Amino acid sequence: MSDATPVSIPFGKPMLGPEEAEAAARVLAGTQLVHGPVSKAFEEAFAARIGARKAISVSSCTAGLHLSLFSTGIGAGAEVIVPAMTHVATAHAAEYCGAKPVFVDVEPDTGNMSPPRVAEAAGERTRAIMPVHYLGLPCDMDAINAIARKHKALVVEDCALAVDATYDGRKAGTLGDVGCFSFYPVKHMTTLEGGMVTTNDEALAAAIAKRKAFGYDRMLGERKIPGVYDVDALGYNYRMNEVQAAVGLAQIAKLDGFQKARARNYADLKASLADVEELTVFEANKGKSVSSHYCLNAVLPRNGKLDRADIMAVLTAKGIGTSVHYPRPVPLMKFYSEKYGYRRGQFPITEWLADQTISLPVGPHLAEGDCGRIARAMKEAIQHVKKTS
Ligand SMILES: Cc1ncc(COP(=O)(O)O)c(C=O)c1O
């Protein structure tokens, strides 16, 4: 196939096959569709994979982030430190609790929350710090945990893009007090929608499990008389159902293959873009951190001379799917800037990334030769935009 032939390489693609369909059909043929043995098996398999004592399945990563803060009593008057460069879900979790998200800028070479900025932001009201492992590269957890210890703050890792990422040989999701994962369709593995909370703290795990199901004092299998229970805490309905869990179990069985493909594609694409001086591509390893290779971010220069929208339009025309992580610093999103008065200029690194990063695909859906096609398309896009600007 020549480069002139339109190829269609989506940014991400759920990798579902007959195994997931059969697992889902087995659940649907039975009668227990929620709170059942499949969710329990999925939780155990995920906990074992991550090396966490406990895993609690939830309806989304966002639900997990909310429950992690809510279950530890974080509420009005509390401050929660969040990177400006993240999905809005991280900050929303603090807002749901009535707490105030305090945004900090990120490191220019990783996109992760900058420990010196976290130290500056931490104070008397700090009750939690939420490191987001940007595009799958773990944050500097030694530094973040040290700041958290000093302020007796909870560390909630946002591992939405960090399944199997490691820091000092340990997996993301075990590096703070609690970790939250996303199984949205284009993530490392999917349950359609869905998420998982991991922790080594059994009391916290029990508190989260209760609050994901209304605050029931007895779960389905624990009730002496069917249908009879009390409620001893405020809770939500954030459960994952048995079909989702069955799909998740089938996905875990394939995860090693998916991850190998991601690492290989990342390395291939990065090598193919190495001679493009206009692009900054973050490393997949830094210090103790090893990425889960969610995507490859190609960041255009800070001077703004190469217009991202123009480059992305050329890539789209060439059949290359792209995304942006994330399109605007969260504190500059309308809701947050109006509520807290944040202004442009306060988060210079996040602002650069939000304006100039392009996420390129490296998922297991890529076929032989796709990395070369993506790299060639990117080079042509840059040349085209340079000529026409
Ligand atoms: C860093 C981060 N946190 C949280 C989320 C939300 O995940 P979910 O859609 O499972 O709620 C996302 C979604 O992409 C994300 O990128």
The ligand as an SDF file (V2000), in Angstrom:
LIG
                    3D

 16 16  0  0  0  0  0  0  0  0999 V2000
   -6.6330   10.7950   33.9090 C   0  0  0  0  0  0  0  0  0  0  0  0
   -8.0680   10.3540   33.8060 C   0  0  0  0  0  0  0  0  0  0  0  0
   -8.7840   10.1990   34.9200 N   0  0  0  0  0  0  0  0  0  0  0  0
  -10.0670    9.7990   34.8910 C   0  0  0  0  0  0  0  0  0  0  0  0
  -10.7050    9.5180   33.6970 C   0  0  0  0  0  0  0  0  0  0  0  0
  -12.1410    9.0990   33.6970 C   0  0  0  0  0  0  0  0  0  0  0  0
  -12.2870    7.7110   33.4730 O   0  0  0  0  0  0  0  0  0  0  0  0
  -13.7450    7.0830   33.3410 P   0  0  0  0  0  0  0  0  0  0  0  0
  -14.2590    7.4320   31.9910 O   0  0  0  0  0  0  0  0  0  0  0  0
  -13.5400    5.5940   33.5040 O   0  0  0  0  0  0  0  0  0  0  0  0
  -14.5800    7.6320   34.4430 O   0  0  0  0  0  0  0  0  0  0  0  0
   -9.9990    9.6450   32.5090 C   0  0  0  0  0  0  0  0  0  0  0  0
  -10.6340    9.3530   31.2160 C   0  0  0  0  0  0  0  0  0  0  0  0
  -10.0290    9.2630   30.2010 O   0  0  0  0  0  0  0  0  0  0  0  0
   -8.6450   10.0690   32.5550 C   0  0  0  0  0  0  0  0  0  0  0  0
   -7.9240   10.2550   31.4360 O   0  0  0  0  0  0  0  0  0  0  0  0
  1  2  1  0
  2  3  1  0
  2 15  2  0
  3  4  2  0
  4  5  1  0
  5  6  1  0
  5 12  2  0
  6  7  1  0
  7  8  1  0
  8  9  2  0
  8 10  1  0
  8 11  1  0
 12 13  1  0
 12 15  1  0
 13 14  2  0
 15 16  1  0
M  END
$$$$
